[in-house]
Amino acid sequence: MIHLPSEVATSGGMFFLGIAQALILLLLAPLFSGISRFIRARIQSRRGAGILQDYRDIAKLMTRQNILPDNAGLVSKVMPYVLIGSVSVVAMSLPLFVLASPFGAGGDLITAIYLFALFRFFFSIAGLDSNSTFSGLGASREVTLGVLAEPILMLSLLVIALIAGSTNFGVMSAVLGTQTWSYPVATAVALIAAAFAVFIEMGKIPFDLAEAEQELQEGPLTEYSGPALALIKIGLSLKSMVVAAIVAAVLLPFGAAREYSLSAVVFGAVFFFLKLLIIYILACVFENTLARTRFMMAGHLTVVGFGISILAFMFYLIGM
């Protein structure tokens, strides 16, 4: 197994690396969202907006007045900051550029699952907080999709953690990237289940985000405007990017730096973003091969992903 030196892993350099990679993902999240929209438009034979359109939308919203209903409580006001904050912490803990978590023991699978749950909880509760019918409907859909999707991601990553002998993201990526797979079938099936869960978490068809364009109103975001709406859009784009980064960095860690030097980290960063771009392109292409379905029918499709994750766990138990 490849480990960075312990004095480096606990140094301020790794801490600043975690902050730097979170800021980079935060700045690039609207760009990757724009790339996704651009690819979708091209596949559908539309011109579509440019890949920088999300930046223009955010800049425009930042100049608007921030308006909330009179009966909106504290949850509605703090929700945009909770979304960005919770996903940013996950981004800081992932071994994106090097085969080690910048947070050390803090880069844990269980912690990340709780932070994703916190993200979804505040996103849903804020929809109920405004007492809007449309917001409440979107919030209920978001909770339902979370209950169906999160167990798939949790169980598939748990299988990888059992094989690696640790729930730390850095250890998991190091084992997958530097060692011969001791449970090749279980690992491969777990990767498929994790990819299925990540596809759902990225809000692709037919598991569209609750605030997606096909809604009569924008679900939990109906009552938001101005800078608050801009921050929420950044948070949603960042979450989509972070869950895709779990596949690129933890499950497919090839190309990540094995030593803490500037050249190695830069090469690891370039390789990471190439992998992330490929994941976005594949997700967009696959998305546009699917047709929209009723929401509950899309929920039934999550049973397939859950079955794959159970199968991966069974393969692990029998030693395959």
C-alpha positions, 0 to 999 in steps of 0.5 A: 500500500502507498502512504504519504509520510506521516509527518506530511499527512499531518502537516499544514500542507495537506490541510491547505491542499484540502482547502485548495481542492474544495475551492477549485471544485467550487469554482469549477462546479458551474463550468461542469454543469454548463458542459453537461447542459451543452452536451445534452443540447447537442445530443438533442440537436439543439444549440443550447446555452454556452458552457459558461451560461451558469456563471452568467446566471449566478452573476445575474442572480447576485445582483437581484434582491433576496426575497423570502416569504414573511413566514419563512424561518431560520431554515430557509435563510441558512439552507444555502450556506449549509448546502455549500458548507456540507459538500465543501467539507466532503470535497476537502476530505476526498483524495482527489490529487494524491493517494491520501485524504487531506483530512486524514482520519476525518476523510471517512466514508461514514462522515461523508454519508452523514454530510450528504444526508445533512445536505438533503435534509436541509434542502427538503426542510427548506421547501416545507418551511415556506408553506408553499404547496409546490415547495412541499411537493418538491421536498417530499420528492427529494426525501423519497429519492434520498431514501431510495438512493442513499442506501445504494451508495452506502452499501456499495462503498461499504463493500469497498471499505470492507475489502480495503479494511478501512472506511477512510477514503485515502486508504480505500483509494490506495488499495484500489489503485496500488494493490491487486484486487483480493475480491475482484468480482465483489469489487467490480460489482460494487463499482457498478452499484456505486456508479448507479448511485452516483448517476442518481445523485447527479440528478440525471434522467429519469432521476431528475433533481427535484427543482429540474426544468420539467417541474411546474414550479421549481420544487423546493426552490419556488420561493427563492430568488436573488443571491440565495438562489445563486448559492443554492445553484452553486451548491447543487452543481458542487454536489453533483461534481463531488459525487462524481469525484468519488468515482474518479478519485476513490473508486478509480484512483489511477493517476493520483500522486503517490508523493507529496511534491508540486509536480506530482500534485499538479499531474494528479490534478490534471489527471483527475479532471480528465477522469471527471470530464470523461465521467460527465460525458458518459453520464450525459450520453447515457442520460440522453438514451433514457426516456422520462418516466413517472416519478414513482416509476423512477423510484422503482428503478432504484431497486435494480441498483440496490440489488446490485449492491446486495449482490456485491456484498454477497460476492464479498461474503463468499470470497469472490 
